Amino acid sequence: MSAVPESPSRPTVTEREAREVAEAAREQDWRKPSFAKELFLGRFRLDLIHPHPLPADDDVQRGEEFLAKLRDFCETKIDGATIERDARIPDEVITGLKELGALGMKIDTKYGGLGLTQVYYNKALALVGSASPAIGALLSAHQSIGVPQPLKIFGTREQKETFLPRCARTDISAFLLTEPDVGSDPARLATTAVPEGDDYVLDGVKLWTTNGVVADLLVVMARVPRSDGHRGGITAFVVEAASEGVTVENRNAFMGLRGLENGVTRFHRVRVPASQRIGEEGQGLKIALTTLNTGRLSLPAMCVGSGKWCLKIAREWSAAREQWGKPVALHEAVGSKIAFIAATTFALEAVVDLSSQMADEDRNDIRIEAALAKLYGSEMACLMADELVQIRGGRGFETAESLRARGERAVPAEQMLRDLRINRIFEGSTEIMHLLIAREAVDAHLSVAGDLIDPDKSLADKARAGAGAGLFYAKWLPKLVAGPGQLPTAYGEFKHGVDLSAHLRYVERTSRKLARSTFYAMSRWQGKMETKQGFLGRIVDIGAELFAMSAACVRAELLRGRGENGREAYQLADAFCHQARIRVEELFGRLWSNTDDLDRKVVKGVLSGTYAWLEQGVIDPSDDGPWIADATPGPSERENVHRPIR
């Protein structure tokens, strides 16, 4: 194995410094209520989500009109099989999407966009993503995290007037944060932006630049060195992809999303006018995180579309395929998988629509809700696709092209499984999402008791923190003992044939139990709490299930009240809640009874080579290249594969 060459520009960062950078980028205040935040604190604020918020009539009309046009385009112009075979979205398809206005779905009409709400933007992504996940990824990366979203929140009037009309109709954008040796630890960001006169000069290498191969505009995160007149820090810039010194050195290929235009981009002395800096110096990570607060909703929206497709194929196939004298759907082993797909799809749509409508209304802080939607949607969609492959049997493992060649319906189940797998990594891996959500979930505790467990704080600081924590917990802990969840008549408005009120009472009781468990853990581990990632992950997963249960019940009641398949919605919500409760009880059991400590010992043994003998008897087909590519700044020595679409 080759060693990774040390770059002189790669910052050396301690664990504490890395945490401090991440903490500084967090939005510190809670100026608006948050249903999920309250849920983790043991307070079931059903009033924040029920009655279910609804879009305005004008928004519905505009959204439905666009969805009709988009559906026609998807059905007549997009050939998902061709994109999968050729590993490329045809230029004419992207041109057609531009003409349709799909690049500007979320951009305000005054800049030439369609001005769709988050709800209808997500519905559009679910629709186009079902035709081709690669196209869904292209549109999402362009609008959810590319140039339009950060400019919408942080851009100046001049920046919006300059760039948003281009993004709405002609220019594709990309977001560049990750580097070959920097993933979820941005404190080690090596790309630099050095001030020179009225410009910044960018040098560095960015990895996994979704849309980067075809992008016209880039959002680039780079480190500005501190100097006279410059506070420095990680900073965001809008960069013209055609600028001198920008080279797309490779178009990356993946196990799924074969049409994805994702690459490696090198910057060598790229001059960027100071007028194209987004926000102030040092605000780059805050801009990135704030952008993702709602931007993350696009990914679970496409997971909803995947669930709907999985359900359709499972229903049609399981009715047609017979074994032992009856359709396979009527065999319990298969039927339970179909029930899981149906119930989970209903719940995922409930979570995404509820979170999206709350984002549109801007009455609530949805940073935790959006993160939970991303985490839960990506995990459950993978499970649903895996179950579909199992239901289809050998045909599920066979490619659509092979099925077509031998005369059967070309169902791309295995492609769906491959395409969905990246969602557990995109925009924050499951493991990072666990930590991010856990940090927000325990924010109230750290606000009052953080100094108590900080080894660097003085005795005086600890004494003050102790006094404040005593007052907080004296008021908070007694409220975790009893609540509406213990009253048999509570939430009675959710009882219509099928009784969903029992599930909401369960959520209320369990949210208090979840808060008590978090408090017990903090009391037990104190400053070591942040190292208990297994425990924190289970806490977050319980919260995700409770949020999904709440959303499912509220959506079922909404549909019942509107006369839209209400009885069936209640049945699906009931099935989902029963399934979720089983998962929640298992997670609670694993909070305190698990193999975390034993696993840590095994990991140390693996890393030290203690178990290397276990690896004998196989051939390693990988080559001997470096684990991480050299990203030393300098001129590119490779062909530029950038190909803007015009």
NUGU-690307 format. One line per 3 residues: number of its first residue (from 1); their letters; for each residue x, z, y negated of C-alpha. Coordinates in steps of 0.1 Angstrom, whole numbers, always signed. Layout:
% NUGU-690307
NUM> A> X Z Y; ...
This chain:
% NUGU-690307
1> MSA> +0 +0 +0; +12 -8 -35; +14 +18 -62
4> VPE> -7 +14 -93; +16 +5 -122; +14 +30 -150
7> SPS> +5 +13 -183; +19 +29 -214; -15 +24 -231
10> RPT> -34 +42 -204; -43 +77 -218; -33 +107 -198
13> VTE> -64 +130 -198; -70 +164 -183; -102 +173 -166
16> REA> -112 +196 -194; -104 +168 -220; -125 +143 -201
19> REV> -155 +168 -200; -151 +174 -237; -153 +137 -245
22> AEA> -184 +133 -224; -200 +164 -239; -193 +151 -275
25> ARE> -211 +119 -267; -242 +137 -255; -272 +139 -278
28> QDW> -270 +176 -285; -305 +183 -300; -339 +182 -285
31> RKP> -361 +173 -315; -390 +160 -294; -407 +175 -263
34> SFA> -396 +163 -229; -418 +166 -198; -389 +164 -174
37> KEL> -368 +189 -193; -397 +214 -193; -402 +207 -156
40> FLG> -366 +218 -148; -372 +249 -169; -402 +259 -147
43> RFR> -428 +248 -173; -452 +222 -160; -464 +205 -193
46> LDL> -491 +182 -179; -504 +178 -214; -473 +157 -223
49> IHP> -483 +130 -198; -520 +134 -193; -542 +117 -203
52> HPL> -519 +88 -195; -507 +71 -228; -518 +35 -232
55> PAD> -505 +5 -251; -523 -8 -282; -547 -38 -276
58> DDV> -525 -61 -296; -495 -52 -275; -514 -58 -243
61> QRG> -527 -92 -255; -492 -104 -266; -476 -91 -234
64> EEF> -502 -106 -210; -499 -140 -228; -461 -140 -223
67> LAK> -464 -129 -186; -487 -158 -179; -461 -182 -193
70> LRD> -433 -165 -175; -451 -166 -142; -457 -203 -145
73> FCE> -420 -208 -153; -409 -187 -124; -432 -206 -100
76> TKI> -423 -241 -112; -387 -239 -125; -369 -212 -105
79> DGA> -357 -218 -70; -343 -185 -58; -330 -200 -26
82> TIE> -309 -225 -45; -294 -198 -67; -285 -178 -36
85> RDA> -270 -208 -19; -250 -221 -49; -242 -186 -62
88> RIP> -251 -198 -97; -282 -200 -119; -287 -236 -130
91> DEV> -280 -242 -167; -314 -258 -171; -331 -227 -159
94> ITG> -313 -206 -185; -320 -232 -211; -357 -230 -202
97> LKE> -357 -192 -204; -342 -195 -239; -369 -220 -249
100> LGA> -395 -196 -235; -382 -168 -257; -371 -147 -227
103> LGM> -338 -138 -244; -358 -121 -272; -384 -102 -253
106> KID> -374 -68 -269; -363 -82 -302; -386 -78 -333
109> TKY> -406 -108 -343; -390 -108 -378; -357 -118 -361
112> GGL> -373 -145 -340; -380 -124 -309; -412 -118 -290
115> GLT> -415 -81 -299; -428 -70 -265; -432 -33 -258
118> QVY> -410 -16 -232; -440 -16 -208; -443 -54 -209
121> YNK> -406 -60 -211; -404 -41 -178; -433 -60 -163
124> ALA> -416 -93 -172; -383 -82 -156; -401 -72 -124
127> LVG> -418 -106 -123; -387 -127 -130; -366 -104 -108
130> SAS> -388 -111 -79; -382 -149 -83; -345 -143 -86
133> PAI> -328 -109 -89; -298 -126 -105; -320 -138 -134
136> GAL> -335 -104 -138; -300 -89 -140; -290 -116 -166
139> LSA> -320 -109 -189; -317 -71 -185; -280 -70 -192
142> HQS> -285 -91 -223; -313 -71 -238; -312 -36 -223
145> IGV> -275 -29 -229; -261 -60 -246; -260 -67 -283
148> PQP> -297 -64 -291; -303 -28 -281; -274 -10 -298
151> LKI> -280 -31 -330; -316 -22 -329; -307 +15 -330
154> FGT> -274 +16 -349; -269 -17 -365; -268 -24 -403
157> REQ> -293 -47 -419; -267 -73 -422; -257 -71 -386
160> KET> -293 -74 -375; -299 -104 -397; -268 -120 -384
163> FLP> -269 -114 -347; -304 -107 -336; -318 -142 -343
166> RCA> -290 -156 -322; -297 -132 -294; -334 -139 -295
169> RTD> -331 -177 -289; -297 -190 -281; -269 -165 -275
172> ISA> -264 -145 -243; -248 -111 -247; -228 -87 -225
175> FLL> -218 -50 -226; -181 -43 -219; -172 -7 -212
178> TEP> -157 -5 -177; -120 -12 -171; -99 -16 -139
181> DVG> -90 +21 -140; -119 +35 -160; -154 +38 -146
184> SDP> -175 +69 -154; -146 +87 -171; -145 +70 -205
187> ARL> -119 +95 -219; -93 +73 -202; -104 +41 -219
190> ATT> -73 +20 -225; -86 -10 -246; -75 -4 -282
193> AVP> -87 -16 -315; -60 -12 -341; -70 -15 -378
196> EGD> -52 -42 -397; -65 -48 -432; -102 -56 -430
199> DYV> -101 -63 -393; -95 -45 -360; -72 -61 -335
202> LDG> -84 -57 -299; -61 -55 -268; -71 -46 -233
205> VKL> -89 -57 -201; -125 -51 -192; -139 -53 -156
208> WTT> -174 -61 -142; -186 -77 -174; -221 -86 -164
211> NGV> -230 -119 -183; -194 -119 -195; -187 -153 -179
214> VAD> -214 -171 -199; -218 -147 -229; -216 -158 -265
217> LLV> -216 -123 -279; -200 -91 -265; -205 -54 -272
220> VMA> -170 -40 -266; -159 -4 -264; -124 +2 -276
223> RVP> -102 +31 -287; -93 +32 -324; -61 +52 -329
226> RSD> -63 +81 -354; -45 +73 -387; -48 +77 -424
229> GHR> -84 +67 -434; -94 +63 -397; -109 +91 -377
232> GGI> -103 +71 -346; -120 +75 -312; -139 +52 -289
235> TAF> -158 +27 -310; -183 -1 -305; -178 -37 -318
238> VVE> -197 -69 -317; -172 -96 -306; -176 -134 -306
241> AAS> -168 -144 -270; -152 -176 -283; -127 -157 -304
244> EGV> -91 -166 -300; -74 -143 -275; -105 -137 -254
247> TVE> -101 -149 -219; -124 -146 -189; -99 -144 -161
250> NRN> -121 -143 -131; -157 -147 -121; -163 -119 -96
253> AFM> -183 -124 -64; -204 -97 -47; -223 -89 -15
256> GLR> -255 -95 -34; -268 -109 -67; -248 -141 -59
259> GLE> -259 -158 -91; -245 -129 -113; -222 -141 -140
262> NGV> -199 -111 -139; -162 -113 -146; -129 -99 -159
265> TRF> -123 -103 -196; -89 -99 -213; -85 -93 -250
268> HRV> -51 -102 -266; -48 -96 -303; -84 -105 -309
271> RVP> -93 -101 -345; -127 -85 -352; -140 -80 -388
274> ASQ> -147 -44 -397; -182 -56 -406; -188 -61 -368
277> RIG> -181 -25 -359; -214 -8 -347; -217 +26 -363
280> EEG> -188 +47 -373; -154 +51 -356; -156 +75 -327
283> QGL> -194 +69 -321; -189 +44 -293; -198 +66 -264
286> KIA> -228 +81 -282; -240 +46 -289; -236 +36 -253
289> LTT> -254 +67 -240; -283 +64 -265; -286 +27 -257
292> LNT> -290 +36 -220; -316 +62 -227; -343 +35 -226
295> GRL> -321 +7 -213; -320 +23 -179; -357 +17 -175
298> SLP> -351 -20 -168; -334 -14 -135; -362 +7 -119
301> AMC> -387 -19 -133; -370 -45 -111; -370 -20 -82
304> VGS> -408 -18 -86; -410 -56 -83; -389 -53 -51
307> GKW> -412 -27 -37; -442 -49 -43; -426 -78 -25
310> CLK> -415 -56 +4; -451 -44 +7; -465 -80 +7
313> IAR> -441 -92 +34; -446 -60 +55; -484 -65 +53
316> EWS> -484 -102 +62; -458 -100 +89; -471 -69 +106
319> AAR> -506 -83 +108; -493 -116 +123; -468 -101 +148
322> EQW> -483 -87 +179; -466 -65 +206; -483 -49 +236
325> GKP> -517 -63 +227; -520 -54 +190; -504 -61 +156
328> VAL> -472 -42 +152; -486 -25 +121; -510 -5 +143
331> HEA> -480 +10 +162; -473 +43 +146; -435 +38 +145
334> VGS> -440 +7 +123; -471 +19 +105; -453 +49 +91
337> KIA> -428 +26 +75; -455 +5 +59; -472 +36 +46
340> FIA> -439 +48 +31; -434 +14 +13; -470 +13 +0
343> ATT> -470 +49 -13; -435 +47 -28; -442 +14 -46
346> FAL> -473 +30 -62; -453 +61 -73; -423 +40 -86
349> EAV> -447 +19 -107; -463 +51 -120; -429 +65 -130
352> VDL> -417 +34 -147; -450 +27 -166; -454 +63 -177
355> SSQ> -417 +65 -189; -420 +31 -206; -451 +39 -225
358> MAD> -436 +72 -236; -406 +52 -249; -429 +29 -268
361> EDR> -448 +58 -284; -416 +76 -293; -434 +110 -293
364> NDI> -413 +124 -265; -376 +126 -257; -373 +105 -225
367> RIE> -336 +107 -218; -342 +127 -186; -373 +107 -176
370> AAL> -354 +74 -179; -324 +87 -160; -347 +101 -132
373> AKL> -365 +67 -131; -332 +49 -126; -319 +74 -100
376> YGS> -351 +76 -80; -360 +39 -83; -326 +27 -71
379> EMA> -325 +50 -42; -361 +45 -30; -360 +7 -34
382> CLM> -330 +5 -11; -349 +26 +15; -379 +3 +12
385> ADE> -358 -28 +17; -340 -13 +46; -374 -4 +62
388> LVQ> -386 -40 +57; -356 -53 +75; -363 -29 +103
391> IRG> -400 -40 +104; -389 -76 +106; -364 -69 +134
394> GRG> -340 -96 +142; -357 -118 +116; -350 -92 +90
397> FET> -312 -96 +97; -314 -134 +97; -309 -153 +65
400> AES> -338 -172 +49; -319 -204 +52; -315 -199 +90
403> LRA> -352 -190 +94; -362 -222 +76; -338 -243 +96
406> RGE> -355 -233 +129; -390 -237 +116; -401 -203 +104
409> RAV> -410 -189 +71; -379 -184 +50; -382 -147 +41
412> PAE> -351 -134 +23; -354 -97 +35; -316 -94 +42
415> QML> -309 -108 +7; -332 -83 -8; -313 -55 +8
418> RDL> -280 -69 -4; -293 -75 -39; -307 -40 -43
421> RIN> -276 -22 -31; -259 -25 -65; -287 -6 -83
424> RIF> -273 +26 -69; -241 +18 -88; -252 -2 -118
427> EGS> -256 +17 -151; -244 +50 -136; -240 +56 -99
430> TEI> -263 +80 -81; -235 +106 -81; -230 +103 -118
433> MHL> -267 +103 -125; -270 +135 -106; -244 +151 -128
436> LIA> -258 +136 -160; -293 +148 -153; -281 +182 -141
439> REA> -262 +187 -173; -294 +180 -193; -315 +201 -169
442> VDA> -293 +232 -175; -288 +226 -212; -310 +255 -222
445> HLS> -290 +279 -200; -256 +266 -214; -270 +269 -249
448> VAG> -276 +306 -246; -251 +316 -219; -224 +290 -220
451> DLI> -199 +312 -238; -203 +338 -211; -189 +315 -184
454> DPD> -163 +298 -206; -129 +312 -197; -114 +302 -231
457> KSL> -139 +322 -251; -129 +356 -267; -145 +389 -257
460> ADK> -164 +389 -290; -178 +354 -283; -189 +366 -248
463> ARA> -205 +397 -263; -225 +376 -287; -235 +352 -260
466> GAG> -245 +381 -237; -268 +395 -263; -284 +361 -269
469> AGL> -288 +354 -232; -304 +387 -227; -331 +379 -252
472> FYA> -337 +344 -237; -339 +355 -201; -361 +386 -209
475> KWL> -387 +362 -222; -381 +333 -198; -378 +349 -164
478> PKL> -411 +367 -163; -429 +334 -169; -415 +320 -136
481> VAG> -434 +345 -115; -470 +332 -119; -488 +302 -133
484> PGQ> -518 +278 -129; -504 +266 -96; -517 +298 -80
487> LPT> -552 +293 -92; -573 +273 -66; -594 +257 -94
490> AYG> -566 +245 -116; -563 +208 -124; -598 +203 -110
493> EFK> -602 +170 -130; -580 +154 -104; -604 +160 -75
496> HGV> -625 +129 -68; -631 +124 -31; -594 +128 -25
499> DLS> -581 +160 -39; -550 +155 -60; -553 +188 -78
502> AHL> -536 +206 -49; -505 +184 -54; -504 +192 -91
505> RYV> -507 +229 -83; -478 +224 -59; -457 +208 -86
508> ERT> -464 +236 -110; -454 +263 -85; -424 +243 -73
511> SRK> -411 +237 -108; -410 +275 -113; -392 +278 -79
514> LAR> -368 +251 -90; -360 +269 -123; -355 +302 -104
517> STF> -331 +285 -80; -311 +271 -109; -309 +305 -125
520> YAM> -298 +322 -92; -271 +296 -88; -258 +301 -123
523> SRW> -257 +338 -118; -239 +334 -85; -213 +307 -94
526> QGK> -211 +310 -132; -182 +289 -145; -179 +272 -110
529> MET> -214 +259 -112; -202 +225 -124; -181 +220 -92
532> KQG> -212 +225 -70; -221 +189 -71; -240 +190 -38
535> FLG> -262 +218 -51; -268 +201 -84; -276 +168 -68
538> RIV> -303 +185 -47; -317 +203 -77; -320 +169 -95
541> DIG> -335 +152 -64; -362 +179 -63; -370 +173 -100
544> AEL> -372 +136 -94; -397 +141 -66; -418 +164 -88
547> FAM> -417 +140 -117; -428 +111 -94; -456 +132 -79
550> SAA> -469 +140 -114; -467 +104 -125; -485 +92 -94
553> CVR> -514 +116 -99; -517 +108 -136; -517 +71 -128
556> AEL> -543 +75 -101; -566 +93 -125; -560 +66 -152
559> LRG> -570 +39 -128; -600 +58 -116; -612 +64 -151
562> RGE> -608 +27 -159; -626 +16 -127; -595 -2 -115
565> NGR> -591 +5 -77; -594 +42 -84; -603 +52 -49
568> EAY> -574 +33 -34; -551 +47 -61; -561 +82 -52
571> QLA> -554 +75 -16; -519 +61 -23; -511 +90 -47
574> DAF> -522 +115 -20; -501 +98 +7; -471 +97 -16
577> CHQ> -474 +134 -26; -476 +145 +10; -445 +125 +18
580> ARI> -427 +138 -13; -436 +174 -5; -419 +171 +29
583> RVE> -387 +158 +12; -389 +186 -14; -391 +213 +12
586> ELF> -361 +198 +30; -341 +197 -2; -349 +234 -10
589> GRL> -337 +243 +25; -305 +225 +19; -298 +243 -14
592> WSN> -286 +273 +4; -281 +261 +40; -257 +232 +40
595> TDD> -222 +221 +50; -208 +218 +15; -179 +243 +20
598> LDR> -170 +229 +54; -171 +194 +40; -146 +203 +13
601> KVV> -122 +216 +40; -125 +184 +60; -119 +163 +28
604> KGV> -87 +182 +21; -76 +175 +57; -84 +138 +54
607> LSG> -64 +134 +21; -34 +153 +35; -33 +131 +66
610> TYA> -43 +158 +91; -68 +135 +107; -48 +103 +104
613> WLE> -46 +101 +142; -84 +94 +142; -78 +61 +125
616> QGV> -57 +47 +153; -69 +18 +175; -82 -5 +148
619> IDP> -69 -34 +127; -72 -32 +89; -82 -68 +77
622> SDD> -76 -60 +40; -43 -71 +24; -16 -50 +8
625> GPW> -25 -56 -28; -28 -27 -53; -59 -6 -52
628> IAD> -64 -11 -89; -52 -43 -107; -26 -40 -134
631> ATP> -44 -40 -168; -13 -39 -190; -22 -55 -224
634> GPS> -7 -88 -232; -15 -125 -233; -35 -140 -204
637> ERE> -17 -160 -178; -48 -173 -161; -73 -201 -168
640> NVH> -102 -192 -190; -134 -196 -169; -157 -187 -197
643> RPI> -186 -213 -198; -211 -208 -225; -245 -225 -218
646> R> -257 -249 -245
